Amino acid sequence: MLQLRNGLLTPEAMGPTVLSALNQARMELESGALLSLDAARARLRVLPLGN
């Protein structure tokens, strides 16, 4: 699950950040983690969302 928390959510503004974060957290996301992104940071939380 991906959550974007930014005032400007255009592909130009967030695209590179989203792609980088998705690439870095791929395995955790496939296991059901929550990735929350804003302009300053990325937070990854492993939750019992899947399975």
C-alpha positions, 0 to 999 in steps of 0.5 A: 500500500502506498500513501502520498502525503504532499500538497503537490501530487503531480507526476513531475513533483512526486514521480522520481520520489515514488519510483525510488521508494517503490524500488527500495521497499519492493519486498516489504510492499509485496508482504503487505507493508504500508509506505507513506511518502511526503516531500521530506521522507519515506516511512515504511511500516510492516503491518498485518495487512496481507495473508 
